[in-house]
Amino acid sequence: MTHKTKTPRKRKCIITFARAWHALAATRCLGRYGIEVITGDTSRLSAASFSRYSKEHFTYPDPDEDPEGFLKKLEEVARKHQASDTDLVLMPFHIACTYAVVSNQKRFEGLVKLALPNKEQFELASDKAKLSRFCQEHNFHMPPTLVIDRAEQFHESARHFTYPAFLKLPTSAASIGMFEVKSAEEAIRYFDKLVKDYDLKTGEYPILQEKVSGQDYCSTFLFDHGEPRAAMTYRNILTYPSSGGMGAVRETVDAPEMEAIGNA
């Protein structure tokens, strides 16, 4: 009697914005589990591309300046690695790369699997104003937050807000367009500056959020169609700016109570 040995399927993952440290961490993690990683960026000089776990690197047009060229390049790379014996996943990093893909998911159907939420979920999570309103409507715990539709409304409401607070652009990241303000006058001054500098219109105005005292922790989660798969919590040791912003030095910690809230 003869026995046929089943050939294991190949596993590959395409990662974008390879210059980022989290893209490098993902490349190393996937590579250690035997997944072949293909890294991409607008530049050949990107951290993850020099990892021994990056089996191939490619460059693509800037998704902010040429989203169509960016998408065509991703399709080209996906077709190159697509095969009947291969599980191929596209995992875009950076908001511009991610938004271009989630807005055009149908282009990748049958070509590559996407490690992404849908467009509506992505837009909700990436817009601080929309997310704040969603949390307020569903009674989720969050710091007191002022979300407005008219500039005049901000000028009036800011005078009755509690300070210190943070003024934030709704769709910015990495502390861009964020200011810590200690009074209504300061909040209004920076609000007017942001509106002028970024030519903001209705639906784009900054939010004002009360500063919360205590240590800075962040829990992150991985869900598969609503089912929790993994969680991790880190503590910010240093932030930029130092008064409060994105983590510059972080430490992974055990936080089962925080993660239980996020998984609920």
Secondary structure as GFF3:
##gff-version 3
##sequence-region A 1 264
A	DSSP	beta_strand	10	15	.	.	.	ID=ss1
A	DSSP	alpha_helix	21	32	.	.	.	ID=ss2
A	DSSP	beta_strand	36	41	.	.	.	ID=ss3
A	DSSP	three_ten_helix	47	50	.	.	.	ID=ss4
A	DSSP	beta_strand	54	59	.	.	.	ID=ss5
A	DSSP	alpha_helix	67	81	.	.	.	ID=ss6
A	DSSP	beta_strand	86	91	.	.	.	ID=ss7
A	DSSP	alpha_helix	95	102	.	.	.	ID=ss8
A	DSSP	three_ten_helix	105	108	.	.	.	ID=ss9
A	DSSP	beta_strand	113	114	.	.	.	ID=ss10
A	DSSP	alpha_helix	119	126	.	.	.	ID=ss11
A	DSSP	alpha_helix	128	137	.	.	.	ID=ss12
A	DSSP	beta_strand	145	146	.	.	.	ID=ss13
A	DSSP	alpha_helix	151	157	.	.	.	ID=ss14
A	DSSP	three_ten_helix	158	160	.	.	.	ID=ss15
A	DSSP	beta_strand	165	168	.	.	.	ID=ss16
A	DSSP	beta_strand	178	181	.	.	.	ID=ss17
A	DSSP	alpha_helix	184	197	.	.	.	ID=ss18
A	DSSP	beta_strand	207	210	.	.	.	ID=ss19
A	DSSP	beta_strand	217	224	.	.	.	ID=ss20
A	DSSP	beta_strand	227	240	.	.	.	ID=ss21
A	DSSP	beta_strand	246	253	.	.	.	ID=ss22
A	DSSP	alpha_helix	256	263	.	.	.	ID=ss23
###
